[in-house]
């Protein structure tokens, strides 16, 4: 069955509500941070069943701000995963802290809590887990490890808006959680993010710091609250403007519907590819976890194939299906080449990472397209099975 057209790895179609909200903001005469950003904060907090959220200009800014807010009573080291987007690491470095890497779980690709305790030292101040592809980390185990220690948990939940762990959104399990609303994410504002916490004072501080620490911003002054303001504490600029918050407000109206579509696509992948598991490993959803299914990452069993990941991706491209890789491990970048031996040993990541391939997953992807993708995968694999004597 030939594809109608090339199937991209990612596609975006904004809702009518998002277009209407954005148009209203464009006509309002106020594009900077104001009423729309505040409304967006309230709605994303409510969606997570929590009271406090600060909208920020990106998840990267959110991570840097969250690290600034965290009280590092125990030390200056941050335990995190080497299998993540570079922003996780650069945020730690930008905060003047030291990343310490822990190996990953081979099934979820998240930080392996079974190995976490061995990484904790007197210098550990924070754990920064990443919910890869939208699958929640094992926060219960993580909290048990941190019990009695002055170690906080700040989650890089960039992929995980809509995820649940033991029936609750991730911010219920952490000191601070950071979501991304980048254009590729399940909920988008184009560029943007948010910090969520059960601690209202911490979030109010985050909101103030995201506007250079100014106590009364331009929107407040426009509302007639006076021209005077103070800066009791300095940080950088990281606020989310109304024009972007408007996109998010509109997208929230269809978010649950789009999440349901993602789950149907995931179920179709799992059904169609279940008989191929000698040659590829499918992503999992652990008990007590509800994944946001931001990404659908398979793992090729390359020892049974005559092609590697690059060959597989090229073969799929020839069938008009774009695949991707999430992620290139942090230690593999040339910026870390000189320090690779000092970063630690990651046998699981080193074995698993070169086999990962991300398949298309987004609400506008039709089930017919999913069927074609699966047929293409099967054809590529069957043509490249390693024959044993």
TORDREN-480539 format. One record per atom (N, C-alpha, C, O): y, x, z. Coordinates in steps of 0.05 Angstrom, whole numbers, plus 32768, in hexadecimal, padded with zeros to 4 digits. Each point is the difference from the previous one (the first is absolute). Example, Ala and Ser with C-alpha at 12.3 -4.5 7.8 and 13.67 -1.06 7.14 Angstrom:
<milums>
7F8E8108809C
80187FEE8000
801880128000
80008015800D
80157FE47FE5
801880108001
80167FF1800E
8016800A8004
</milums>
This chain:
<milums>
7FE880118000
80187FEF8000
801980118000
8006800D8014
80097FF57FD6
801880117FFF
80167FF58011
80037FE78002
800D802A800B
80167FF68010
80167FF57FEE
800380097FE9
800C7FE38021
80167FF57FF1
801680157FFD
800D80027FEB
7FF7800D802A
801480158000
7FF980148015
7FEE7FFC8010
8020801A7FF1
7FFB80148015
80037FF4801B
80137FF18005
7FDB8015800D
80017FF6801B
800C80178011
7FF380148004
80257FE88007
800D8016800F
7FF58001801D
7FF47FED8009
800F802A8003
7FF88003801C
80107FED8012
7FF57FF68014
802480067FE5
80127FF08011
80127FEF7FEE
800880087FEA
7FFD7FE0801F
80127FEE7FF2
80107FEF8014
7FF67FFB8016
80227FFD7FE3
80107FF18012
800D7FE87FF2
800C80037FEA
7FF27FE68021
800D7FE87FF7
800D7FF38018
7FF37FF48010
8028800D7FF1
800E7FF58017
7FFF7FE18000
7FFF7FF47FEA
80008001802D
7FFF7FE38002
801B7FF47FF9
8015800D8000
7FEB7FD97FF8
80197FF27FFB
801280008018
801880027FFE
7FDC7FFC801A
800F7FFF8018
800F801B8004
801780008009
7FDC80167FF1
800D801A8002
801880037FED
8015800A8008
7FE77FEC7FE0
801680017FED
80177FEE8009
801880077FFD
7FE27FE2800D
80147FED800A
800F800C8018
80197FFE8001
7FD8800D8012
800D800C8018
801280177FF8
80178003800A
7FE0800E7FE3
801080177FF7
80197FF77FF1
8015800B8004
7FE87FE17FEB
80177FF57FF1
80157FF58013
801880057FFD
7FDF7FED8018
80137FF58014
800F8016800E
80187FFE8006
7FDA80188000
800D8016800D
8014800E7FED
801680078009
7FE37FFC7FDE
8012800C7FED
80197FF07FFD
8016800B7FFD
7FE87FDA8006
80177FEF7FFD
80107FFD801A
80177FF68000
7FDD80148016
800D7FFC801A
801780138006
80127FFA8010
7FEF801C7FE1
801580138006
7FF980148015
801080118007
7FD87FED8005
7FF780138015
7FE5800B7FF9
7FEC7FF18001
801280287FF9
7FE7800D7FF8
7FF480128015
7FE880058001
802A80058011
7FF780138015
7FF17FF28016
7FFC7FE87FFF
7FFC80278015
7FF07FF58016
80107FEA800E
801680048009
7FDD7FE47FFA
800E7FEA800C
7FEC7FEA8008
7FEB8005800B
801C7FE27FEE
7FF17FE98009
7FE47FFF7FF3
7FED7FF8800D
801080107FDA
7FE780007FF3
7FEC8014800C
7FE97FFA8004
8021801D8002
7FEF8015800D
7FF77FF6801B
7FE880048008
802A7FEF8007
7FF87FF5801A
7FEB7FEA7FFD
7FEC7FFF800F
80177FF07FDD
7FED7FEA7FFC
7FE5800C7FF8
7FEB7FF68008
8015801F7FE8
7FE7800D7FF8
7FF2800C8018
7FE87FFE8002
8027800F800F
7FF5800B8019
7FF17FEB8010
7FEA80048009
80247FE57FFA
7FF47FEB8010
7FE67FF57FF4
7FED7FFA800E
801380047FD7
7FE87FF47FF3
7FE980137FFF
7FE97FF78004
801B80237FF8
7FEA80138000
7FF58003801D
7FE780038003
802A7FFC8011
7FF78001801B
7FEF7FE78006
7FEA8003800C
801F7FE67FEC
7FF17FE78005
7FE580017FF2
7FEC7FF6800B
801480157FDD
7FE780017FF1
7FEB8011800F
7FE87FFB7FFD
802280198012
7FEE8011800F
7FFB7FF5801D
7FF2800D800F
801A7FDD7FF7
7FFC7FF4801B
800D80118015
7FF680028017
8021800A7FE2
800E80128012
801E7FFA7FFE
80087FF47FED
800780148027
801C7FF78001
801480147FF4
80167FF87FF9
7FE280218004
801580147FFB
7FFA80117FE7
7FEA800C7FFD
80297FF57FF0
7FFD80107FE8
801C800B7FF8
80147FF28002
7FEC80267FF4
8019800C7FF5
7FFA80077FE3
7FEF80117FFA
801F7FE37FF3
7FFC80067FE4
800E801B7FF9
80168005800A
7FDD800B7FE6
800A801A7FFA
7FFE80057FE1
7FF37FF17FF2
801A80248005
800280057FE3
7FE680097FF3
7FFE7FFD7FE8
7FF0800D8028
7FE680087FF5
7FED80048017
800980038017
7FDD7FFE7FE4
7FED80068015
8003801D8009
7FFB80068017
800D800B7FD7
8004801C8007
801780028015
7FFD800E8014
80197FE47FE7
80167FFF8014
7FF67FF4801A
800780098015
7FE87FE27FE8
7FF57FF38018
7FEF80138010
800280008019
7FED80107FDA
7FF08013800F
80108015800E
7FFB80078017
801A80037FDA
80118015800D
800F7FF48018
8003800E8014
80067FDA7FE9
800E7FF38016
7FED7FFA8017
800780038018
7FE17FF37FE2
7FEC7FFA8015
7FF980198010
7FFD7FFF8018
800180187FDA
7FFA8019800D
801780098012
7FFC800B8015
801C7FEF7FE3
801880068010
80007FEF8019
800780098015
7FF17FDE7FE8
80007FED8016
7FEA80058015
80047FFB8018
7FE5800F7FDF
7FEA80058012
800780158014
800C80147FFA
7FEB7FE7801F
800680138016
7FE980148001
7FE97FF98007
801D80207FF3
7FEB80157FFF
7FFF800E801B
800980178003
7FEB7FDB8010
7FFE800C801B
7FE980158001
80028013800F
7FEA7FE97FE0
7FE980118002
800280197FEF
7FF380148007
801D7FEC7FE4
800280187FEF
800B7FFA7FE5
80097FE97FFB
7FF6802B7FF3
800D7FFD7FE6
7FED7FFF7FE9
800880017FE9
7FDE7FFB801D
7FEC7FFE7FEA
7FFA7FE37FFB
7FFE7FF08012
7FFE800A7FD4
7FFA7FE57FF7
7FE580017FF1
7FFD800D7FEC
7FEF7FE5801F
7FE67FFF7FF3
80007FEA7FEA
80077FE98006
7FF2801F7FE2
80007FED7FEA
7FE980077FEC
7FEF80108006
80127FE37FE4
7FEA80037FEC
800A80127FE9
80177FFE7FF8
7FD780127FFD
800880107FE8
7FFC7FF17FE6
8007800A7FEB
7FEF7FDD8018
7FFB7FF07FE8
80147FE97FFF
7FFA7FEA800A
801D801B7FEB
80167FEC8001
801580097FEC
7FFF80157FF4
80157FD98008
801780077FF0
80108016800F
800080008018
800E80107FD9
800E8017800B
80157FF88015
800680108012
80057FD87FEC
80157FF88013
7FF78000801D
801080048012
7FD67FF87FF3
7FF68001801B
8005801B800C
800A80038017
7FF080127FDA
8003801B800A
801E80088000
8009800C8014
80057FEE7FD6
801C80097FFF
80117FF38016
8013800C800A
7FE67FDC7FFE
800F7FF28016
7FFC800F801A
801380038010
7FD580077FF5
7FFA800F8018
8010801A8000
800D80088014
7FF280067FD5
800F801A7FFE
801E7FFB8002
800D8010800D
7FFD7FDB7FE6
801D7FFB8001
80097FFA801D
801780058007
7FD77FF18009
80077FFA801C
7FFE80198012
80057FFF8018
7FF480187FDC
7FFE8019800F
7FE680028010
7FFF800F8013
7FED7FE17FE5
7FE77FFF800E
7FEA800E7FEF
800480067FE8
7FE57FFE8024
7FEB800E7FF2
7FE87FEE7FFA
7FF57FF48013
800480087FD4
7FE87FF07FF9
7FE7800E8007
7FFC80187FFA
7FF17FD98012
7FE5800A8006
7FED7FEC7FF3
80017FE98005
7FEE80217FE9
7FF07FEE7FF0
7FE47FFC800B
7FF38013800A
80047FD47FF4
7FE57FF88009
7FF17FF67FE7
800C7FF27FF0
7FDB8014800E
7FF07FF87FE9
7FFE7FE17FFF
80077FF28013
7FEF80047FD6
80007FE37FFB
7FE47FF48001
7FEC800E7FFF
80147FD88004
7FE77FF07FFF
7FF87FFD7FE3
80117FFA7FEF
7FD6800B800A
7FF880007FE3
80017FE47FF4
80027FFE7FE7
7FFC7FED8029
80007FE57FF5
801B7FF47FFC
80077FF77FEB
800A800A802A
801A7FF37FFF
801680147FF5
80147FF77FF7
7FE68023800B
801380157FF8
801780038015
801280107FFB
7FEC7FE1801B
801480038015
7FF980178013
7FEA800B7FFE
80297FFC8012
7FFB80158015
7FE77FF98010
7FFE7FE98009
7FF1802A7FFB
7FE67FFB800E
80058002801E
80038016800B
7FFD7FD48003
80058000801D
7FEA800E800F
8005800A8017
7FE37FF97FDE
7FEA800E800D
8007801E8003
7FF5800D8011
801D7FFD7FDE
8008801C8001
801B8004800C
800980178003
80047FD38004
801C80028009
8003800E801B
801280118003
7FDD7FE98010
8002800B801B
8000801E8000
800E800D8011
7FE37FFF7FDD
7FFE801D7FFF
801A800D7FF6
800480188004
800D7FD97FF0
8019800A7FF5
801780008015
8014800C7FFC
7FE87FE5801A
80157FFC8013
800280198012
7FEC8009800B
802C80017FF9
800680168012
80187FF98011
800A7FEA7FFE
7FFE80288013
80177FFB8011
801A7FFE7FF0
80147FF68009
7FEB80137FDE
80177FFE7FEE
80027FE67FF0
80147FFB7FF3
7FD77FF4800F
80007FE87FF1
80137FEB800B
7FFE7FF98018
80157FFE7FD8
80137FEB8009
7FFB7FE57FF3
800A7FEC800A
7FE880157FDF
7FFF7FE77FF1
7FE880007FED
7FF780167FF7
7FFE7FD38004
7FEC7FFC7FEB
800D7FEF7FEA
800B7FEB8005
7FF2801E7FE2
800C7FF27FE9
7FEA7FFA7FEC
7FFC800E7FED
7FF57FDC8018
7FEB7FF87FED
800B7FF27FE8
80177FF78000
7FDA80087FEA
80087FF37FE7
7FEA7FEC7FF9
7FE980067FFF
80207FE17FFC
7FEE7FEB7FF8
7FFC80007FE2
800C7FF17FF1
7FE280218006
7FFC80057FE3
7FF77FE67FF2
7FED7FF38009
802080077FE1
7FF97FEA7FEE
80047FE5800E
7FF97FEB7FF4
801280158024
80047FE7800F
7FEB7FFA8014
80017FEB800E
7FEB80277FF5
7FEB7FFC8014
8009800B801B
800780178002
7FF97FD88013
800A800A801A
7FEF8017800B
7FE880007FFD
802580128010
7FF28015800F
7FF27FF38019
80057FE98006
7FEB80278008
7FF27FF78018
801380038017
7FFE8014800F
80157FD97FF5
801480038014
7FF67FFD801D
800B800B8012
7FE07FE57FF1
7FF47FFD801B
7FF6801B800A
800580088016
7FEC80067FD9
7FF5801B8007
801780138004
7FFF80118012
80157FED7FDD
801780138003
800F7FFC801A
80078014800D
7FFD7FD37FFB
800D7FFA8019
7FF0800A8018
800B80098014
7FDB7FF47FEA
7FEE80098016
8002801E8003
8000800B8016
800280047FD3
8002801D8001
801B8008800D
80018014800E
80147FDC7FED
801B8007800A
80057FF6801C
80148008800D
7FD97FE87FFE
80047FF4801B
800380178015
7FF180138001
80247FEA800F
800580148015
800E80187FF7
800680128010
80007FF07FD6
800F80177FF5
801B7FF77FF7
80037FE97FF8
801080298008
801B7FF97FF6
800180047FE2
801080107FF6
7FE07FE17FFC
7FFE80027FE3
80057FE47FF4
7FF27FED8008
802080127FE6
80077FE67FF3
7FF27FFE7FE5
7FF880147FF4
80057FD38003
7FF57FFB7FE5
80157FF37FEF
800A7FEB8006
7FFD80237FE4
80127FF57FEC
7FF07FFF7FE6
7FF680147FF6
80067FD37FFF
7FEF7FFE7FE8
801180017FE6
80147FF37FFE
7FE1801C7FF0
800A7FFF7FE4
7FF07FEA7FF3
7FEB80047FF4
80207FE4800D
7FF37FE87FF5
800C7FF87FE6
80037FE87FFA
8005802C7FF6
800E7FFB7FE7
7FF07FED7FEE
800C7FF07FF2
7FDA8012800F
7FEF7FEF7FEF
7FF87FE6800D
7FF37FEF7FF2
8014800D8027
7FF17FEC8010
800E7FE78009
7FF87FF38012
801E80067FE1
800D7FE78007
7FED7FE97FF7
7FF87FFE7FE9
80007FF2802A
7FEC7FEB7FFB
7FE58007800C
7FEE7FEF8001
800E802A8008
7FE78007800D
7FFE7FF6801C
80157FFB800D
7FD380017FFD
7FFB7FF8801B
7FEA8012800C
7FED80067FF3
801780018027
7FEC800E800F
7FF97FF08019
80127FFA8010
7FD57FFD7FF2
7FF87FEE8015
80127FE88002
80077FF68016
80007FFF7FD3
800F7FE77FFE
801E80028004
800D7FEC7FFF
7FFD802C8004
801D80048004
800B80157FED
7FF280127FF8
80277FEA8000
800D80147FEF
8002801B800E
800080018018
800180147FD8
7FFE801B800B
801680068015
7FFA800F8013
801F7FE77FEA
801480078015
7FF87FF7801C
800C800A8014
7FE17FE47FEF
7FF77FF8801A
7FF18016800E
7FFC80008018
7FFA80147FD8
7FEE8014800A
800E801B8003
7FF48013800B
80247FF07FED
800E801A7FFF
801A7FFF8010
80097FEB8009
8003802C7FFB
801A8002800C
80157FF97FEB
80147FF38005
7FE880177FE2
80117FFA7FE9
7FEF80007FE7
7FED80107FFE
80197FDD7FF0
7FF27FFF7FE6
801480007FEA
80157FF38002
7FE5801A7FE8
801280027FE9
7FF27FF47FE8
7FEA800A7FF8
80237FE37FFB
7FF67FF47FE7
801180097FE9
801780078003
7FDD7FF97FE5
800F80067FE7
80027FE77FF0
7FEE7FF07FFE
802A800D7FF5
80057FEA7FED
8008800B7FE5
80117FF47FF2
7FE480238008
8005800D7FE6
7FF77FED7FEA
7FF17FED8005
801780187FE2
7FFA7FEE7FEA
7FE37FFC7FFB
7FF77FEB7FF6
7FF880298012
7FE37FFD7FFB
7FF27FF28017
7FE87FFB7FFE
80257FFF8018
7FF27FF68017
7FFC7FE17FFE
800B7FF37FEF
7FE380038022
7FF87FE48000
80187FEE8004
80027FEB7FF3
8011801D801E
80197FF28004
801680147FF8
80008016800B
80117FE37FE3
801480147FF6
801D7FF68004
80067FE98000
800B802C8005
801D7FFC7FFE
800B80137FEB
801880047FFE
7FD780077FF2
800780147FEC
7FFE801C800C
7FEE800F7FF8
80227FF7801B
7FFE80178012
80067FF5801B
80117FEF8003
7FE1801A8011
80067FF6801B
7FE880038013
7FEA80077FF7
801B7FF38022
7FEB80018014
80097FF38019
80157FF48001
7FDB800E8014
80077FF4801A
7FF1800E8016
7FEA80097FFD
80247FF8801A
7FF380098019
7FFC7FE88012
80137FF18004
7FD5800C8006
7FFA7FE98012
7FF6800B801B
7FF280148001
80157FDD8014
7FF68008801B
80027FE88012
800F7FED7FFB
7FE18013801A
80027FEC8015
801880058012
80087FEF8010
800480297FEE
801680088010
801B7FFA7FF2
8008800E7FEE
80057FDD801B
80197FF77FF3
801680148002
801080037FED
7FF2800B8029
801680138004
7FFC80187FED
8014800B7FF5
7FD37FFC8006
7FFB80167FEE
80077FF87FE3
800B80117FF1
7FF07FD68007
80067FF77FE5
801E7FFD7FFD
800B80067FEB
80037FF08029
801D7FFE7FFE
800D801C7FFD
801380047FF1
7FE18010801D
800A801B7FFD
7FFA800A7FE4
8011800E7FF4
7FD87FEC8001
7FF980087FE5
80137FF47FEC
8009800E7FEE
7FFE7FD98016
80127FF27FED
801C800E8001
800C80057FEB
7FFD8002802D
801A800D8003
8000801C7FF4
801280087FF1
7FD980078014
7FFE801B7FF6
7FFE80017FE2
800980137FF4
7FEB7FD98000
7FFD7FFF7FE3
801B7FFE7FF1
800180047FE8
80137FF58027
801B7FFF7FF4
80128016800C
80177FFB8008
7FDE801D7FFB
800E8017800A
80057FFF801E
800F8010800B
7FE67FDC8003
80057FFD801C
80187FEF8007
80077FFE8017
80057FF57FD4
80187FF08004
7FF97FE6800F
7FED7FF27FF9
80238009801C
7FFA7FE88011
80097FE67FF3
7FF57FEB8007
801E80167FE7
800A7FE77FF3
800380077FE3
8014800D7FF8
7FDA7FE97FF7
800080087FE4
80147FEE7FF0
800D7FEF800B
7FF480167FDB
80137FF27FEE
7FFC7FE28001
80147FF17FFF
7FD380068001
7FFA7FE38000
800B7FF4801A
800C7FEA7FFF
7FF080238018
800A7FF58019
801E7FFF8000
800C7FED800A
800180287FEA
801D80007FFF
800A7FEA7FEE
80157FF48005
7FDD80077FE5
80077FEB7FEE
7FFF7FE4800D
800F7FEE7FFA
7FDE80108019
7FFD7FE6800E
80157FFC8016
7FFF7FED800F
801480267FF2
80167FFD8013
7FFB800A801C
800C7FF78013
7FE1801C7FEF
7FF9800A801B
801180188008
7FFA800F8012
801C7FF67FDF
801280168006
7FFA80197FF0
7FEA80037FF6
802A800E8008
7FFD80187FEF
7FF680188010
7FF780137FF4
800A7FEB8026
7FF880178010
7FE180038000
7FF17FED8000
8006802C8000
7FE480068003
7FFD801B800D
801380108000
7FD57FF5800A
7FFA801A800C
7FE7800B7FF3
7FF17FF27FF3
800A80288012
7FE7800C7FF7
7FF580108018
800680188003
7FEB7FDA800E
7FF5800E8018
7FE980137FFA
7FFA80118011
7FFA7FEC7FD8
7FE880107FF9
800080027FE2
80037FED7FF1
7FF9802C8005
800180057FE4
7FE580017FF2
7FEE800D800B
800F7FE67FDF
7FE980037FEE
800B7FFF7FE4
801880047FFC
7FD77FF77FF0
800880007FE4
80027FE37FF6
7FFE7FED800F
800680107FD7
80027FE57FF4
7FE47FF87FF7
7FF2800F7FF2
80067FD98015
7FE67FF77FF9
7FFD7FE18000
7FEA7FF68003
802D7FFD7FFA
80007FE28002
7FF87FF47FE6
8003800C7FEA
7FF27FDB8017
7FF87FF17FE8
80177FED7FF8
80087FF08011
800280117FD6
80167FEF7FF8
7FF67FE37FFA
7FE97FFC7FFB
802A7FF18006
7FF97FE47FFB
7FF47FFC7FE4
7FEF7FEF7FFD
801A80207FEF
7FF77FFB7FE5
7FE280057FFE
7FF27FF37FF1
80048021801E
7FE380068000
7FF17FED8013
7FEA7FF77FFA
80228003801D
7FF47FED8013
7FFC7FE57FF2
7FED7FF18007
802580077FE7
7FFD7FE77FF2
7FE77FFE7FF0
7FF37FEB7FFF
8005802B7FF4
7FE780017FF1
7FE97FFB8014
7FEE7FF07FFA
8012801D801D
7FEB7FFC8014
7FFF7FE4800A
7FEA7FF58004
802D7FFE8001
80007FE5800A
7FF27FED7FEC
7FF17FEE8007
801580167FDF
7FF47FF07FEC
7FE280057FFE
7FF07FED7FFD
8008802C8003
7FE480087FFE
7FEF7FF68017
7FE87FFB7FFD
80258003801A
7FF17FF58018
7FF67FE47FFB
7FEC7FF8800C
80227FF87FE4
7FF87FE57FFC
7FE57FFD7FF1
7FF37FEC8002
800580297FEF
7FE780007FF2
7FEC8015800A
7FEB80037FF4
801C800A8021
7FF080178009
7FE37FF88007
7FEE800C7FF6
800F7FDF8019
7FE57FF88008
7FEF7FF87FE8
7FE880057FFE
80257FED7FEF
7FF27FF87FE8
7FF780187FF0
7FEA80017FF5
802880138009
7FF980187FF1
7FEB8011800E
7FEF800D7FF4
80117FF28027
7FEB800E800F
7FE57FF47FFA
7FEC800D7FFE
80147FD88001
7FE77FF27FFA
7FF580087FE4
7FE880027FFD
802A80017FF0
7FF880097FE6
7FF5801C8000
7FEC80067FF3
8020800C801D
7FF6801B8002
7FE37FFF800B
7FEE800F7FF6
800D7FE1801E
7FE57FFE800C
7FEC7FF67FEB
7FE980098000
801F7FE47FF0
7FEE7FF67FEB
7FF980167FEC
7FE980027FF7
802B800E8002
7FFB80177FEE
7FED8014800D
7FEE800A7FF3
80167FFC8026
7FEE8012800F
7FE47FF58000
7FED800F7FFC
80107FD8800A
7FE57FF38000
7FF380027FE5
7FE880037FFE
80287FFA7FEC
7FF580027FE5
7FF7801C7FFA
7FEA80047FF5
802680108013
7FF8801C7FFD
7FE58005800E
7FED800B7FF5
80127FEC8024
7FE880058011
7FE77FF37FF3
7FEB800B8000
80197FDD7FF6
7FE97FF17FF4
7FF7800E7FE6
7FE980037FFC
802A80047FF3
7FFA800B7FE6
7FF4801C8002
7FF080087FEF
801880078025
7FF9801D8002
7FEA80058014
7FF880178004
7FFE7FD48009
7FEC80048015
7FE7800F7FF7
7FF3800E800F
80057FEE7FD8
7FE8800C7FF6
8004801C7FF6
7FED800D7FF7
802B7FFD800B
8006801C7FF7
800380138018
800A80177FFC
7FED7FE1801B
800680118018
7FF080198002
800480108012
7FEA7FF57FDC
7FF3801B7FFE
801380147FF4
7FFD80188003
80187FDE7FEF
801280117FF2
801D7FFE8009
801180107FF9
7FF57FDC8017
801B7FFE800B
7FFF7FF1801B
7FEF7FEE8004
8022801A800F
80017FF4801A
80197FED8000
801680087FF9
7FE67FE08010
80157FEC8001
800F8001801B
7FF480098014
80257FF07FED
800F7FFF8019
7FF47FEC8013
7FF47FED7FF9
801180188021
7FF57FEF8015
80177FF2800F
801780077FFE
7FE17FE48010
80117FF28013
7FF17FFE801A
7FED7FF08002
801A80208012
7FF180018019
80027FE68010
80147FF17FFD
7FD9800A8014
80017FE98012
801A80028011
800980158007
80027FD47FFF
80197FFE8010
801980097FF0
80158003800C
7FE780027FDA
801780097FF0
80047FED7FE9
7FED7FF87FF3
802C80028007
80087FF27FE8
801280137FF0
801780058008
7FDF80057FE2
800F80127FF0
80157FF17FEF
7FFC7FEA7FF8
801B80238004
80147FF57FEE
7FF980057FE3
800C7FF47FEE
7FDF801C800D
7FF780067FE5
801880087FEE
80057FF47FEB
800A8020801F
8015800A7FEF
7FF580107FE8
800A7FFF7FEA
7FE0800F801C
7FF380107FEB
7FE27FFA8000
7FF57FF98014
7FFE800A7FD5
7FE37FFE7FFE
7FF6801C7FF7
800280077FE9
7FF48008802A
7FF8801C7FFC
7FE180028000
7FF37FFB8014
8002800C7FD5
7FE380067FFE
7FFC801E8003
801280107FFC
7FD57FF7800A
7FF9801D8001
7FE880047FED
7FEB7FF58003
8019801C7FE9
7FEB80067FED
7FEA8011800E
80078013800F
7FE07FE87FEC
7FEA80118009
7FFC80157FEA
7FEE7FFE7FF0
802480168010
800180137FE9
7FE780117FFE
7FFA800A7FEA
7FF77FF9802B
7FE780107FFE
7FEB7FF27FEE
7FED800D7FF7
80177FDA8004
7FEE7FF17FEE
800C7FFB7FE5
7FF47FF17FEF
8024801B800C
800E7FFB7FE6
8005801B7FF3
80018015800C
80037FEA7FDA
800680187FF0
801E80037FFC
800880147FF3
80087FDB8018
801D80027FFF
800B8001801C
7FF57FF58013
802380177FF0
800E80008019
80147FEA8000
80017FEF7FED
801080108027
80147FEB8002
801380007FE9
80067FEB7FF4
8004802C8004
801380017FEA
7FF37FF57FE6
800D7FF27FF1
7FDA8015800B
7FF27FF67FE8
7FFC7FE28001
80027FF37FEC
7FF98003802C
7FFD7FE38003
801A7FF27FFA
80017FEC7FF1
8015801E801A
801B7FF37FFB
800780017FE3
800B7FED7FF5
7FEF802A7FFE
800680027FE3
7FEF7FEC7FF0
800A7FF47FED
7FDC8009801B
7FEF7FEE7FF1
80097FE38004
7FFF7FF07FED
800B8009802A
800A7FE58005
801A7FFC7FF0
80057FEA7FF6
800B802B8008
80197FFD7FF1
7FFA7FFB7FE2
800F7FF17FF3
7FDC801A8003
7FF87FFB7FE4
7FF87FE37FFC
7FFF7FF57FEA
7FF97FFE802C
7FFA7FE37FFF
80187FEF8009
7FFD7FE88005
801A80247FFB
801A7FF38006
80027FF6801D
800D7FEC8005
7FE68022800D
80027FFA801D
800C8018800E
7FF480168000
80227FE7800C
800D8015800F
7FF58001801C
80017FEC800F
7FF6802B7FFA
7FF78005801B
80128015800D
800F800E7FF2
7FEF7FF58028
80118013800E
7FF1800F8016
7FE87FFC8003
80278014800C
7FF5800F8016
80127FFD8019
801880067FFE
7FDC7FF08017
800E7FFE801A
7FEE800B8016
7FEE7FF28009
801680277FFF
801680127FFB
7FF6801C7FFA
7FE880068006
8029800B7FF0
7FFB801C8000
80048009801D
80157FFC800B
7FD780118002
80038008801C
801880138004
800680107FEF
80067FED8028
801880108006
7FFA801E7FFE
8010800E7FF5
7FD97FFC8016
7FFC801D7FFE
7FFC800B7FE4
800280187FFB
7FFA7FD67FF1
7FFC80097FE5
801980057FF0
7FFF800B7FEA
80187FED8021
801980057FF2
8008801E8003
7FFB800D8014
80127FFD7FD7
8007801D8000
801380078016
800180178009
800F7FD58001
801380068016
7FF180088019
800B800D8012
7FDB7FEC7FF0
7FF080068018
7FEC80167FFB
7FEF80068011
801280067FD7
7FEB80137FF8
7FFD80178014
7FEA80088007
802C80038001
7FFF80178013
7FF67FF9801B
7FF68011800F
800E7FD67FF9
7FF87FF7801C
7FE67FF18001
7FF87FF78015
7FFB80057FD4
7FE77FF07FFF
7FEC80098014
7FF47FEF800E
8006802B7FF6
7FEC80088013
80087FF9801D
7FEE7FFC8011
802C80007FF4
80097FFA801B
80017FE28006
80047FF88017
7FF97FF87FD5
80027FE38004
7FE77FF4800C
80017FEA800C
7FE880237FF1
7FE87FF6800C
7FEA7FFC7FEB
800480057FE9
7FE67FF28021
7FE97FFA7FEF
7FFC7FE27FFD
80007FF28014
7FFD80057FD3
7FFD7FE37FFB
7FE97FFC7FED
80047FF97FE9
7FE3800A8021
7FE97FFE7FEE
7FFD7FE57FF3
7FF87FFE7FE9
800E7FED8026
7FFD7FE57FF4
80147FFC7FEA
7FF97FF77FEA
8021800F801C
80147FFC7FEC
7FFB80117FE7
80037FF77FEA
7FF58022801A
7FFB80127FEA
7FE97FF67FEE
800080057FE8
7FED7FED8024
7FEA7FF67FF0
80077FE67FF3
7FF87FFB7FE9
80177FF38025
80057FE57FF6
80187FFF7FED
7FFE7FF37FEB
8017801B801C
80197FFD7FF1
7FFE80047FE2
800C7FF17FF1
7FE580248006
7FFE80047FE3
7FF17FEA7FF1
7FFF80007FE7
7FF57FEE8027
7FF07FEB7FF4
800E7FE47FFF
7FF67FED7FF5
802280128017
800E7FE68002
800F7FF87FE6
800C80117FF3
7FF27FD68007
800E7FF57FE8
800B7FE58008
7FF27FEF800C
8027800C7FEE
800D7FE68006
7FFF7FEF7FE8
800980077FEA
7FEC7FE18019
7FFF7FEC7FEA
80187FED8001
800C7FFD8015
7FFB7FF67FD5
80167FED8000
7FFB7FEA8015
7FEA7FF58002
802B8004800D
7FFF7FEA8013
801C7FF58005
8010800D800D
7FF67FDB7FE9
80197FF38004
7FFE7FE37FF8
7FEE7FF97FF1
80237FF6801A
7FFC7FE37FFD
80007FF57FE3
7FF47FEC7FFA
801980227FF4
80017FF77FE4
7FE780087FF0
7FFD7FF97FE9
7FF280178023
7FE780087FF3
7FED7FE87FFF
7FFA7FF48015
7FFD80057FD3
7FEE7FE97FFE
7FE480088006
7FF880177FFE
7FF77FD58009
7FE480068005
7FF280087FE6
7FED800F8001
801D7FE77FE9
7FF580097FE6
8005801E7FFB
7FEF800E7FF6
80297FFB8012
8006801C7FFE
7FEE80118013
7FF780157FF9
80057FE0801F
7FEE800D8014
7FE480037FF4
7FF480158002
80037FD67FF1
7FE580017FF4
800080167FEA
7FEC800F7FFF
80297FF37FF2
800180157FEB
8000801C800C
7FF280127FF7
801E7FF1801F
8001801A800D
7FE48008800A
7FF780177FFD
7FFB7FD6800F
7FE58005800B
7FEC80077FE9
7FEF80118003
80137FE07FE7
7FEF80067FE9
8006801C7FF5
7FEE800F7FF8
802B7FF98008
8008801A7FF7
7FF580168013
7FF680157FF7
800C7FE68023
7FF580138013
7FE280047FFC
7FF680167FFF
7FFC7FD37FFE
7FE380027FFC
7FF9800F7FE6
7FED80108000
80227FEB7FEB
7FFB800E7FE7
8005801E8002
7FF080107FF6
80257FF88018
8007801C8004
7FEA800E8011
7FF780167FF9
80017FDD801C
7FEC800B8012
7FE580037FF2
7FF380158002
80047FD67FF0
7FE680017FF2
7FFF80167FEB
7FEB800C7FFC
802C7FF97FF8
800180157FEC
8000801C800C
7FFB80147FF3
800A7FED8028
8002801B800D
7FEE80038018
800780108012
7FE37FE27FEE
7FED80048016
7FF2801A7FFD
7FF680077FEA
80088008802B
7FF2801A8000
7FE27FFB8000
7FF67FF48013
7FFD80157FD9
7FE37FFB7FFE
7FF18016800F
800680187FFD
7FE77FE08013
7FEF8013800F
7FE580037FF3
7FF57FED7FF5
8000802A800C
7FE680067FF4
7FE97FF88013
7FE980037FF9
</milums>
